[in-house]
Amino acid sequence: MLQVGKWAVANGIPTKGVPLSPPAHLLTSPEIFYLSSLFVSQGVTKIRLTGGEPTVRKDIVPLMHSIGSLRSRGLKELALTTNGLTLHRKLDSMVEAGLTGINLSLDTLDPFQFQIMTRRKGFEAVMKSIGRILEMNALGAGIKLKVNCVVMRGINEREIIPFVEMGREKDIEVRFIEYMPFDGNKWSQGKMVPYQEMLDIIKTKYPSLQKVQDHKNDTSKTFQVPGFVGKLGFITSMTHNFCGTCNRLRITSDGNLKVCLFGNSEVSLRDLLRQGNHGDPIDQEAFEGMKQLEMDRHQGILPPDIALGWGDRERELLKVIGRAVKRKKEKHAGMGELENMKNRPMILIGG
């Protein structure tokens, strides 16, 4: 699966904020579409647009239409990670563009606590988005809805049971995420509630909780309470890593490829991509011009040494991507090492 970060918030907003990247450093929509098509041509079947908050992007729906067009080339799933604040306004258009799955980040069901944790009002808007997804699914939209909750001791662990009970009559999968260390989120091992402890809390109330068969590359361990419509899962990056079956690749908003969320090794695809445009961002006009040059080359209108040579650029990009994937470690660092590793804040990676 390919995850493309845009305006990257998950696992804690850095308390001091983050420096904003100059617009020229960020991938343009044509660049995102091109990289998406390149990965799909190599067998990637799922693309997720993440953030932070991709719905604040003015052209998010046209971008999703562009990526959605790759279904004819093998793309099967187009998903979104969102905080849900404005999702309900654009949801219908996004589904029309090909949206098939939503991961909605929500760490509390208490409106007052929501305002404290997110530093804004908006709990009702998030719940409205969830309600709209369920309404559309009742009409056959088929959107896979997952609610992601980062559990932190002393902050929201008392809400584990209420989150589980969201799935009593609603087709929602709530996923409890072990608190992970990223730059600026003031992580400590004492704040982290491990998977087994969360499981024990749930089993105290629901001792008949059953394990559900996971798919090969799932990042979560899935369970279900008998009689409930929804499911629940655990993302156990800190205590039970799933590195051996992880098939995720991430492209950050500034065009760097990360083969592991916890790795601090990155390689720039943006710079290589822009070599054919004098190092400048590729806007729609430049992208169309580059495509026309390549079409002319294939038709023999231009000699090979004059045209852009996009085929060569593709091969170079694929080499760089291949080398990065081959360097991916068997598993990420342990808890003690992760705490002290230098890594981007989650807001600058994309969830």
VEXDREN-2710 file (C-alpha; in Angstrom, 1 decimal):
% VEXDREN-2710
k/r/px/py/pz
1/MET/0.0/0.0/0.0
2/LEU/1.2/3.5/-0.8
3/GLN/0.5/6.3/1.7
4/VAL/0.8/9.9/0.4
5/GLY/1.0/12.5/3.1
6/LYS/-0.6/15.9/2.7
7/TRP/-0.6/18.7/5.4
8/ALA/0.2/16.2/7.9
9/VAL/-2.0/14.9/12.7
10/ALA/-1.9/11.7/14.5
11/ASN/-0.2/10.3/17.7
12/GLY/0.1/13.7/19.2
13/ILE/0.4/17.2/17.9
14/PRO/3.8/18.7/18.7
15/THR/3.1/21.2/21.5
16/LYS/5.3/23.8/19.9
17/GLY/3.9/23.3/16.4
18/VAL/6.1/22.6/13.4
19/PRO/7.8/24.8/10.8
20/LEU/5.7/25.1/7.6
21/SER/7.4/23.9/4.4
22/PRO/7.6/26.5/1.5
23/PRO/5.0/25.6/-1.1
24/ALA/7.7/24.9/-3.7
25/HIS/9.0/22.1/-1.5
26/LEU/5.7/20.2/-1.5
27/LEU/4.5/17.8/-4.1
28/THR/2.1/19.3/-6.6
29/SER/-1.1/17.4/-7.6
30/PRO/0.4/16.4/-11.0
31/GLU/3.4/15.0/-9.2
32/ILE/1.3/13.1/-6.7
33/PHE/-0.7/11.6/-9.6
34/TYR/2.4/10.7/-11.5
35/LEU/4.0/8.9/-8.6
36/SER/0.7/7.2/-7.9
37/SER/0.5/5.9/-11.4
38/LEU/4.1/4.8/-11.3
39/PHE/3.5/2.7/-8.1
40/VAL/0.2/1.3/-9.6
41/SER/2.1/0.2/-12.7
42/GLN/4.4/-1.8/-10.4
43/GLY/1.5/-3.6/-8.7
44/VAL/0.4/-1.3/-5.9
45/THR/-3.4/-1.8/-5.5
46/LYS/-4.1/0.6/-2.6
47/ILE/-3.4/4.3/-2.1
48/ARG/-4.2/6.2/1.0
49/LEU/-4.1/10.0/1.2
50/THR/-3.1/11.1/4.7
51/GLY/-2.1/14.1/6.6
52/GLY/-2.7/15.7/9.0
53/GLU/-5.7/16.7/7.2
54/PRO/-6.1/16.1/3.5
55/THR/-9.6/17.5/3.4
56/VAL/-8.3/21.0/3.8
57/ARG/-6.6/20.8/0.5
58/LYS/-8.6/22.9/-2.0
59/ASP/-8.2/20.4/-4.9
60/ILE/-8.6/17.2/-2.9
61/VAL/-11.6/16.0/-4.8
62/PRO/-10.1/16.6/-8.3
63/LEU/-6.9/14.9/-7.1
64/MET/-8.9/11.9/-5.9
65/HIS/-10.7/11.8/-9.3
66/SER/-7.3/11.7/-11.0
67/ILE/-6.0/8.9/-8.7
68/GLY/-9.4/7.1/-8.9
69/SER/-8.9/6.9/-12.7
70/LEU/-6.1/4.5/-12.1
71/ARG/-8.7/1.8/-11.3
72/SER/-8.5/0.9/-15.0
73/ARG/-4.8/0.1/-14.5
74/GLY/-5.1/-2.1/-11.4
75/LEU/-5.9/0.3/-8.4
76/LYS/-8.4/-1.4/-6.2
77/GLU/-8.7/0.9/-3.1
78/LEU/-8.5/4.6/-2.6
79/ALA/-8.5/5.5/1.1
80/LEU/-8.3/8.6/3.2
81/THR/-7.0/9.3/6.8
82/THR/-8.8/12.3/8.3
83/ASN/-9.8/14.0/11.5
84/GLY/-13.3/14.2/10.2
85/LEU/-13.9/17.8/11.0
86/THR/-15.0/18.9/7.5
87/LEU/-15.3/15.4/5.9
88/HIS/-19.1/15.5/5.8
89/ARG/-19.0/18.5/3.4
90/LYS/-17.0/16.6/0.8
91/LEU/-17.9/13.0/1.4
92/ASP/-20.4/12.6/-1.4
93/SER/-18.0/14.0/-4.0
94/MET/-15.2/11.9/-2.7
95/VAL/-17.2/8.7/-3.0
96/GLU/-18.1/9.7/-6.5
97/ALA/-14.3/10.1/-7.1
98/GLY/-13.7/6.5/-6.0
99/LEU/-13.2/6.7/-2.2
100/THR/-13.4/3.2/-0.7
101/GLY/-12.1/3.5/2.8
102/ILE/-11.7/6.0/5.7
103/ASN/-9.5/6.0/8.7
104/LEU/-10.9/8.6/11.1
105/SER/-8.7/9.7/13.9
106/LEU/-10.6/10.2/17.2
107/ASP/-9.0/9.9/20.6
108/THR/-12.0/10.7/22.8
109/LEU/-15.8/10.6/22.9
110/ASP/-16.0/13.4/25.4
111/PRO/-16.7/16.8/23.7
112/PHE/-14.8/18.7/26.5
113/GLN/-11.8/16.4/26.4
114/PHE/-11.9/16.6/22.6
115/GLN/-11.4/20.4/22.8
116/ILE/-8.5/20.0/25.2
117/MET/-6.8/17.3/23.2
118/THR/-7.2/19.0/19.7
119/ARG/-7.2/22.6/20.9
120/ARG/-10.4/23.3/19.0
121/LYS/-14.1/22.7/19.0
122/GLY/-15.5/20.3/16.5
123/PHE/-16.6/17.0/18.2
124/GLU/-20.1/17.4/16.8
125/ALA/-18.7/17.9/13.3
126/VAL/-16.7/14.7/13.6
127/MET/-19.7/12.7/14.8
128/LYS/-21.7/14.2/11.9
129/SER/-19.1/12.8/9.5
130/ILE/-19.3/9.4/11.0
131/GLY/-23.0/9.5/10.8
132/ARG/-22.9/10.5/7.2
133/ILE/-20.6/7.6/6.3
134/LEU/-22.9/5.2/8.0
135/GLU/-25.9/6.7/6.1
136/MET/-24.1/6.3/2.8
137/ASN/-23.1/2.8/3.6
138/ALA/-26.8/2.0/4.4
139/LEU/-27.5/3.1/0.8
140/GLY/-24.7/0.8/-0.6
141/ALA/-21.7/3.1/-0.7
142/GLY/-19.5/0.3/0.8
143/ILE/-17.0/2.6/2.6
144/LYS/-14.7/0.8/5.0
145/LEU/-14.8/2.9/8.2
146/LYS/-12.1/2.6/10.8
147/VAL/-11.9/4.8/13.8
148/ASN/-8.3/5.2/15.1
149/CYS/-7.8/5.9/18.8
150/VAL/-4.4/6.5/20.3
151/VAL/-4.6/5.3/23.9
152/MET/-2.6/7.3/26.5
153/ARG/-2.5/6.6/30.2
154/GLY/-4.1/9.2/32.3
155/ILE/-5.8/10.8/29.4
156/ASN/-8.2/8.5/27.6
157/GLU/-7.7/4.9/28.7
158/ARG/-11.0/5.1/30.7
159/GLU/-12.7/5.5/27.3
160/ILE/-11.7/2.1/25.9
161/ILE/-15.0/0.5/26.7
162/PRO/-17.2/3.3/25.3
163/PHE/-15.1/3.1/22.1
164/VAL/-15.7/-0.6/21.9
165/GLU/-19.4/-0.1/22.4
166/MET/-19.5/2.2/19.3
167/GLY/-19.7/-1.0/17.4
168/ARG/-22.6/-2.6/19.2
169/GLU/-25.1/-1.6/16.5
170/LYS/-22.9/0.2/14.0
171/ASP/-20.6/-1.3/11.4
172/ILE/-17.5/0.5/12.7
173/GLU/-14.0/-1.0/13.4
174/VAL/-12.4/0.9/16.3
175/ARG/-8.6/0.4/16.3
176/PHE/-6.7/1.1/19.5
177/ILE/-3.2/2.3/18.8
178/GLU/-0.3/2.0/21.2
179/TYR/1.2/5.5/21.9
180/MET/4.3/5.9/19.7
181/PRO/7.3/8.2/20.0
182/PHE/7.7/11.0/17.4
183/ASP/9.5/14.3/17.6
184/GLY/7.5/16.8/19.7
185/ASN/4.8/14.5/21.2
186/LYS/6.4/14.2/24.7
187/TRP/6.2/10.4/24.6
188/SER/7.1/8.4/27.7
189/GLN/6.8/4.7/28.4
190/GLY/4.6/5.5/31.4
191/LYS/2.0/7.1/29.1
192/MET/1.8/4.1/26.8
193/VAL/-0.9/1.5/27.5
194/PRO/0.3/-1.8/26.0
195/TYR/-1.9/-4.0/23.9
196/GLN/-2.3/-6.7/26.5
197/GLU/-3.5/-4.3/29.1
198/MET/-6.1/-2.8/26.7
199/LEU/-7.2/-6.4/25.9
200/ASP/-7.5/-7.2/29.6
201/ILE/-9.6/-4.1/30.2
202/ILE/-12.1/-5.1/27.4
203/LYS/-12.2/-8.7/28.5
204/THR/-13.2/-7.7/32.0
205/LYS/-16.4/-6.2/30.6
206/TYR/-16.7/-8.6/27.6
207/PRO/-15.1/-11.9/28.5
208/SER/-16.5/-13.6/25.4
209/LEU/-14.4/-11.3/23.1
210/GLN/-13.3/-13.4/20.1
211/LYS/-10.3/-13.2/17.8
212/VAL/-11.1/-12.5/14.1
213/GLN/-8.9/-13.9/11.3
214/ASP/-6.5/-11.2/10.1
215/HIS/-5.5/-10.7/6.5
216/LYS/-1.9/-11.3/5.5
217/ASN/-0.7/-7.7/5.5
218/ASP/-3.0/-6.3/8.2
219/THR/-1.3/-3.9/10.7
220/SER/-3.9/-4.6/13.4
221/LYS/-5.0/-7.6/15.4
222/THR/-8.8/-7.8/15.0
223/PHE/-11.4/-8.9/17.6
224/GLN/-15.2/-8.9/17.9
225/VAL/-17.6/-9.0/20.7
226/PRO/-20.3/-11.7/19.9
227/GLY/-23.5/-10.0/19.0
228/PHE/-21.8/-6.7/18.0
229/VAL/-22.1/-5.5/14.4
230/GLY/-18.7/-3.7/14.5
231/LYS/-15.2/-5.0/15.3
232/LEU/-12.2/-3.7/17.2
233/GLY/-8.5/-3.9/16.6
234/PHE/-5.1/-3.2/18.1
235/ILE/-2.1/-1.6/16.4
236/THR/0.7/-2.9/18.5
237/SER/3.8/-1.2/17.0
238/MET/5.5/-0.8/20.4
239/THR/5.0/-4.2/22.0
240/HIS/4.3/-6.7/19.2
241/ASN/5.7/-5.3/15.9
242/PHE/4.3/-6.6/12.6
243/CYS/7.3/-5.6/10.5
244/GLY/7.5/-9.0/8.8
245/THR/4.2/-8.6/7.0
246/CYS/4.1/-4.8/6.6
247/ASN/3.8/-3.8/3.0
248/ARG/3.4/-0.1/3.5
249/LEU/5.4/2.6/1.7
250/ARG/5.0/6.3/2.6
251/ILE/5.6/9.4/0.5
252/THR/5.8/12.5/2.6
253/SER/4.2/15.8/1.5
254/ASP/7.7/17.1/0.4
255/GLY/8.3/14.0/-1.7
256/ASN/10.5/11.8/0.4
257/LEU/10.0/8.0/0.4
258/LYS/9.9/6.3/3.8
259/VAL/9.9/2.5/3.8
260/CYS/9.3/2.4/7.6
261/LEU/7.2/4.7/9.7
262/PHE/9.8/4.5/12.5
263/GLY/12.9/4.7/10.2
264/ASN/14.7/8.0/9.9
265/SER/16.1/7.1/6.5
266/GLU/14.4/8.9/3.6
267/VAL/15.1/9.3/-0.1
268/SER/13.8/12.2/-2.3
269/LEU/11.6/11.2/-5.2
270/ARG/10.6/14.9/-5.7
271/ASP/14.1/16.0/-6.7
272/LEU/14.5/13.2/-9.2
273/LEU/11.0/13.8/-10.6
274/ARG/11.7/17.5/-11.2
275/GLN/15.0/17.0/-13.0
276/GLY/13.1/17.1/-16.3
277/ASN/11.6/20.5/-15.3
278/HIS/14.8/22.3/-14.4
279/GLY/14.2/21.5/-10.7
280/ASP/11.0/23.5/-10.6
281/PRO/7.6/22.1/-9.3
282/ILE/5.6/20.4/-12.0
283/ASP/2.3/22.1/-12.4
284/GLN/-0.5/20.9/-14.7
285/GLU/0.8/22.9/-17.7
286/ALA/4.3/21.5/-17.3
287/PHE/2.9/18.0/-16.8
288/GLU/0.8/18.1/-20.0
289/GLY/3.8/19.4/-21.9
290/MET/6.1/16.6/-20.6
291/LYS/3.4/14.1/-21.6
292/GLN/3.1/15.5/-25.1
293/LEU/6.9/15.4/-25.6
294/GLU/6.9/11.7/-24.6
295/MET/4.0/11.0/-26.9
296/ASP/5.8/12.7/-29.8
297/ARG/8.9/10.6/-29.0
298/HIS/7.0/7.4/-29.1
299/GLN/5.4/8.4/-32.4
300/GLY/8.8/9.2/-33.9
301/ILE/8.2/12.9/-34.3
302/LEU/11.2/13.8/-32.1
303/PRO/14.5/12.1/-32.0
304/PRO/15.4/10.4/-28.7
305/ASP/18.1/13.0/-27.8
306/ILE/15.7/15.9/-27.9
307/ALA/12.6/14.7/-26.0
308/LEU/12.5/14.6/-22.3
309/GLY/13.3/10.9/-22.1
310/TRP/10.6/10.3/-19.4
311/GLY/11.1/6.5/-19.8
312/ASP/14.7/7.0/-18.5
313/ARG/13.3/9.1/-15.6
314/GLU/10.9/6.3/-14.7
315/ARG/13.6/3.7/-14.7
316/GLU/15.7/5.8/-12.5
317/LEU/12.9/6.4/-10.0
318/LEU/12.1/2.7/-9.9
319/LYS/15.8/2.0/-9.2
320/VAL/15.8/4.4/-6.3
321/ILE/12.6/3.0/-4.9
322/GLY/13.8/-0.6/-5.3
323/ARG/17.1/0.2/-3.5
324/ALA/15.2/1.8/-0.7
325/VAL/12.8/-1.1/-0.3
326/LYS/15.7/-3.6/-0.3
327/ARG/17.4/-1.6/2.5
328/LYS/14.3/-1.9/4.7
329/LYS/15.2/-3.5/8.0
330/GLU/13.7/-6.8/9.2
331/LYS/12.1/-5.0/12.1
332/HIS/12.2/-1.5/13.5
333/ALA/14.1/-0.4/16.6
334/GLY/13.0/-1.5/20.1
335/MET/11.1/0.7/22.5
336/GLY/14.2/2.1/24.3
337/GLU/15.9/3.0/21.0
338/LEU/12.7/4.5/19.4
339/GLU/12.3/6.9/22.3
340/ASN/15.7/8.4/21.5
341/MET/15.7/8.2/17.7
342/LYS/15.5/11.4/15.7
343/ASN/12.4/11.2/13.4
344/ARG/9.9/13.6/12.0
345/PRO/6.9/14.5/14.0
346/MET/3.9/12.4/12.8
347/ILE/2.4/15.6/11.5
348/LEU/5.2/15.8/8.9
349/ILE/5.0/12.1/7.9
350/GLY/1.4/11.3/7.4
351/GLY/-0.5/8.5/9.1
END
